[in-house]
């Protein structure tokens, strides 16, 4: 019985992580001049040509960006649809002008710190 419970637990853990299995997980951190920047991502993130927005994220991938007290989480579902969460403000798919300005600054900062993929 214990063996069956162990197998069930392993299967549950494997299925919970299977969505991102095989994708590279990367973290970039910089702490200098009183500013802390952390960029964490799984999969590939592609930015627009202007470097001000996210064009796409590989299916089931995400990018987390934090600069001091400002945070961004952009996640892609299995179909590539992106949802955003800015400063713990709840998930959304459409950004207002203020959110777009924050996203543009975050993308520029991510590119500056080396997070970018070849254009697709």
C-alpha positions as CSV (number, residue, x, y, z in Angstrom):
1,X,0.0,0.0,0.0
2,X,2.8,2.4,0.8
3,X,4.4,1.7,-2.5
4,X,1.2,2.6,-4.3
5,X,0.9,5.8,-2.3
6,X,4.5,6.7,-3.2
7,X,3.9,6.0,-6.9
8,X,0.7,8.1,-6.8
9,X,2.6,11.0,-5.2
10,X,5.4,10.8,-7.8
11,X,2.8,10.8,-10.6
12,X,1.0,13.8,-9.1
13,X,4.3,15.7,-8.8
14,X,5.3,14.8,-12.3
15,X,2.0,15.9,-13.8
16,X,2.1,19.2,-11.9
17,X,5.4,20.1,-13.4
18,X,4.9,18.5,-16.8
19,X,3.7,21.7,-18.4
20,X,7.1,23.3,-18.1
21,X,9.2,20.1,-18.3
22,X,12.2,20.4,-20.5
23,X,12.1,24.2,-20.7
24,X,15.1,26.2,-19.5
25,X,14.7,28.1,-16.2
26,X,16.9,31.2,-16.0
27,X,17.3,33.9,-13.4
28,X,19.2,37.2,-13.9
29,X,19.9,39.3,-10.8
30,X,21.7,42.6,-10.3
31,X,22.0,44.5,-7.1
32,X,23.9,47.8,-7.4
33,X,23.7,51.5,-6.6
34,X,20.7,50.7,-4.3
35,X,18.7,49.2,-7.1
36,X,17.7,45.5,-7.2
37,X,16.7,43.9,-10.5
38,X,15.5,40.3,-10.8
39,X,14.4,38.7,-14.1
40,X,13.3,35.1,-14.0
41,X,11.9,33.2,-17.0
42,X,11.0,29.8,-18.4
43,X,10.9,29.3,-22.1
44,X,11.5,32.0,-24.7
45,X,10.2,35.6,-24.6
46,X,10.0,37.5,-27.8
47,X,9.7,41.3,-27.7
48,X,8.4,43.6,-30.4
49,X,10.8,45.4,-32.8
50,X,10.7,48.6,-30.7
51,X,11.6,46.8,-27.5
52,X,8.6,48.1,-25.7
53,X,6.2,45.1,-25.5
54,X,6.1,41.3,-25.4
55,X,5.2,39.8,-28.8
56,X,5.0,36.3,-27.6
57,X,6.1,33.8,-24.9
58,X,6.7,30.1,-25.7
59,X,3.7,28.0,-24.6
60,X,3.5,27.4,-20.9
61,X,6.4,29.8,-20.4
62,X,6.6,32.9,-18.3
63,X,8.8,35.9,-17.4
64,X,8.9,37.6,-14.0
65,X,10.5,41.0,-13.6
66,X,11.1,42.9,-10.4
67,X,12.8,46.2,-10.0
68,X,12.7,47.3,-6.3
69,X,9.0,47.4,-5.5
70,X,7.6,47.1,-9.0
71,X,6.7,43.7,-10.4
72,X,5.6,42.1,-13.6
73,X,4.5,38.6,-14.3
74,X,3.7,37.6,-17.9
75,X,2.6,34.0,-18.5
76,X,1.7,32.1,-21.7
77,X,-0.9,29.3,-21.7
78,X,-0.5,26.2,-23.8
79,X,-1.9,28.1,-26.8
80,X,0.4,31.1,-26.4
81,X,-2.2,33.5,-25.0
82,X,-0.4,35.9,-22.6
83,X,-1.8,37.1,-19.3
84,X,-0.2,39.9,-17.3
85,X,-0.1,40.6,-13.6
86,X,1.4,44.0,-12.6
87,X,2.3,44.8,-9.0
88,X,0.0,42.1,-7.7
89,X,-3.0,43.8,-9.4
90,X,-4.7,40.7,-10.6
91,X,-4.4,38.9,-14.0
92,X,-5.4,40.7,-17.1
93,X,-5.0,40.2,-20.9
94,X,-5.6,43.9,-21.9
95,X,-3.4,46.6,-20.5
96,X,-4.4,50.2,-19.9
97,X,-2.0,53.1,-20.9
98,X,-0.3,53.2,-17.5
99,X,0.3,49.4,-17.6
100,X,1.6,49.6,-21.2
101,X,4.1,52.3,-20.0
102,X,5.3,50.1,-17.2
103,X,5.6,47.1,-19.5
104,X,7.6,49.2,-22.0
105,X,10.0,50.3,-19.2
106,X,10.3,46.7,-17.9
107,X,11.0,45.3,-21.4
108,X,13.7,47.9,-22.0
109,X,15.2,47.0,-18.7
110,X,15.0,43.3,-19.4
111,X,16.8,43.8,-22.7
112,X,19.4,45.9,-21.1
113,X,20.1,43.1,-18.6
114,X,20.5,40.5,-21.3
115,X,17.0,38.9,-21.4
116,X,16.0,38.6,-25.0
117,X,15.5,36.0,-27.7
118,X,16.2,36.2,-31.4
119,X,13.3,37.7,-33.3
120,X,10.7,35.3,-34.4
